[in-house]
Amino acid sequence: MITIRPAREHDAELLPDIEQSAGQAFRAVPELAWLADGENVSAERHRGLIRQGACIVATDGSDRPVGLLSAEIDGGILHIWELDVRLDLQGQGIGRALLERAIEDARRGGLAAITLTTFRDIAWNAPFYGKIGFRILKDIEVDQRLADLLRGEAAHGLPVNRRCAMRFELE
Ligand SMILES: CC(C)(COP(=O)(O)OP(=O)(O)OC[C@H]1O[C@@H](n2cnc3c(N)ncnc32)[C@H](O)[C@@H]1OP(=O)(O)O)[C@@H](O)C(=O)NCCC(=O)NCCS
């Protein structure tokens, strides 16, 4: 039994392990397998974002997080930093449920749009977000904030030509 609820500060300690597990999905993509061994977002950073109120988790029957959507509101836009579901529970609709809840909350909060950056060509990245209604932004539509994020990702070794910014319009 999975429940979607707002993240609470005490969840933060458990979230790096979920990201670690979720990232193992990239072992299926040889040239991106290194991502599975990458640094995870720290519990401290999660705690800071949770305090701002836009993070949600998927929990099991014991109220233990098994998935997370970490996000932040900036200038009327919800930006999703992380979406992760524990590897053994992927493919069961939990990621979609987290995303749909974030969309619902953002709409209720009167926000204009939701943004994120992701891989263009990985089935559980851009094509997944696309099915839910996110659109890949053309270069000319990418604003300074998203351009800076993409540049930062490139500096961390992510392949620039496979990355993209996406946006979901709420208005
Ligand atoms: C992205 C992620 C959170 C999705 O969560 P999930 O619970 O597995 O997703 P769902 O079960 O809701 O599936 C949603 C869609 O994703 C796609 N998908 C998910 N896993 C997939 C896989 N292994 N292969 C192909 N497609 C997949 C499918 O299109 C699916 O849609 P469908 O049910 O209509 O076929 C999860 O795959 C994950 O943690 N991945 C590793 C971390 C990551 O890439 N995060 C996103 C960074 S932008």
The ligand as an SDF file (V2000), in Angstrom:
LIG
                    3D

 48 50  0  0  0  0  0  0  0  0999 V2000
   11.8650    8.0610  -13.0460 C   0  0  0  0  0  0  0  0  0  0  0  0
   11.2600    7.1700  -11.9750 C   0  0  0  0  0  0  0  0  0  0  0  0
   11.0980    7.9700  -10.6870 C   0  0  0  0  0  0  0  0  0  0  0  0
    9.8740    6.7320  -12.4450 C   0  0  0  0  0  0  0  0  0  0  0  0
    9.2530    6.0490  -11.3710 O   0  0  0  0  0  0  0  0  0  0  0  0
    8.4520    4.6880  -11.5770 P   0  0  0  0  0  0  0  0  0  0  0  0
    7.6560    4.4510  -10.3430 O   0  0  0  0  0  0  0  0  0  0  0  0
    9.3650    3.6420  -12.0280 O   0  0  0  0  0  0  0  0  0  0  0  0
    7.5220    5.1340  -12.8000 O   0  0  0  0  0  0  0  0  0  0  0  0
    6.0830    4.5900  -13.1730 P   0  0  0  0  0  0  0  0  0  0  0  0
    5.9250    3.1770  -12.7580 O   0  0  0  0  0  0  0  0  0  0  0  0
    5.0880    5.5810  -12.6650 O   0  0  0  0  0  0  0  0  0  0  0  0
    6.1710    4.6250  -14.7500 O   0  0  0  0  0  0  0  0  0  0  0  0
    5.9390    5.7850  -15.4460 C   0  0  0  0  0  0  0  0  0  0  0  0
    6.4550    5.6580  -16.8540 C   0  0  0  0  0  0  0  0  0  0  0  0
    7.8770    5.6240  -16.8650 O   0  0  0  0  0  0  0  0  0  0  0  0
    8.3480    4.7690  -17.9190 C   0  0  0  0  0  0  0  0  0  0  0  0
    9.2350    3.8090  -17.2960 N   0  0  0  0  0  0  0  0  0  0  0  0
    9.4650    3.6460  -15.9710 C   0  0  0  0  0  0  0  0  0  0  0  0
   10.4400    2.7510  -15.7960 N   0  0  0  0  0  0  0  0  0  0  0  0
   10.8190    2.3210  -17.0000 C   0  0  0  0  0  0  0  0  0  0  0  0
   11.8000    1.4060  -17.4790 C   0  0  0  0  0  0  0  0  0  0  0  0
   12.6030    0.7450  -16.6480 N   0  0  0  0  0  0  0  0  0  0  0  0
   11.9120    1.2180  -18.8070 N   0  0  0  0  0  0  0  0  0  0  0  0
   11.1210    1.8850  -19.6550 C   0  0  0  0  0  0  0  0  0  0  0  0
   10.1820    2.7850  -19.2570 N   0  0  0  0  0  0  0  0  0  0  0  0
   10.0440    2.9940  -17.9640 C   0  0  0  0  0  0  0  0  0  0  0  0
    7.1380    4.1730  -18.5640 C   0  0  0  0  0  0  0  0  0  0  0  0
    6.9090    4.9810  -19.7060 O   0  0  0  0  0  0  0  0  0  0  0  0
    6.0400    4.4040  -17.5700 C   0  0  0  0  0  0  0  0  0  0  0  0
    4.8430    4.7100  -18.1970 O   0  0  0  0  0  0  0  0  0  0  0  0
    3.7180    3.5850  -18.4290 P   0  0  0  0  0  0  0  0  0  0  0  0
    3.3910    3.0660  -17.0530 O   0  0  0  0  0  0  0  0  0  0  0  0
    2.6330    4.3650  -19.0550 O   0  0  0  0  0  0  0  0  0  0  0  0
    4.3590    2.5710  -19.3030 O   0  0  0  0  0  0  0  0  0  0  0  0
   12.1230    5.8970  -11.6880 C   0  0  0  0  0  0  0  0  0  0  0  0
   12.2510    5.1990  -12.9020 O   0  0  0  0  0  0  0  0  0  0  0  0
   13.4850    6.2260  -11.1440 C   0  0  0  0  0  0  0  0  0  0  0  0
   13.6560    6.4150   -9.9370 O   0  0  0  0  0  0  0  0  0  0  0  0
   14.5110    6.2680  -12.0480 N   0  0  0  0  0  0  0  0  0  0  0  0
   15.8830    6.5530  -11.6510 C   0  0  0  0  0  0  0  0  0  0  0  0
   16.0910    8.0010  -11.2890 C   0  0  0  0  0  0  0  0  0  0  0  0
   15.6480    8.9360  -12.3920 C   0  0  0  0  0  0  0  0  0  0  0  0
   15.9740    8.7640  -13.5560 O   0  0  0  0  0  0  0  0  0  0  0  0
   14.8850    9.9710  -11.9850 N   0  0  0  0  0  0  0  0  0  0  0  0
   14.4010   10.9970  -12.8780 C   0  0  0  0  0  0  0  0  0  0  0  0
   15.4270   12.0400  -13.0620 C   0  0  0  0  0  0  0  0  0  0  0  0
   14.8730   13.3680  -14.1010 S   0  0  0  0  0  0  0  0  0  0  0  0
  1  2  1  0
  2  3  1  0
  2  4  1  0
  2 36  1  0
  4  5  1  0
  5  6  1  0
  6  7  2  0
  6  8  1  0
  6  9  1  0
  9 10  1  0
 10 11  2  0
 10 12  1  0
 10 13  1  0
 13 14  1  0
 14 15  1  0
 15 16  1  0
 15 30  1  0
 16 17  1  0
 17 18  1  0
 17 28  1  0
 18 19  1  0
 18 27  1  0
 19 20  2  0
 20 21  1  0
 21 22  1  0
 21 27  2  0
 22 23  1  0
 22 24  2  0
 24 25  1  0
 25 26  2  0
 26 27  1  0
 28 29  1  0
 28 30  1  0
 30 31  1  0
 31 32  1  0
 32 33  2  0
 32 34  1  0
 32 35  1  0
 36 37  1  0
 36 38  1  0
 38 39  2  0
 38 40  1  0
 40 41  1  0
 41 42  1  0
 42 43  1  0
 43 44  2  0
 43 45  1  0
 45 46  1  0
 46 47  1  0
 47 48  1  0
M  END
$$$$
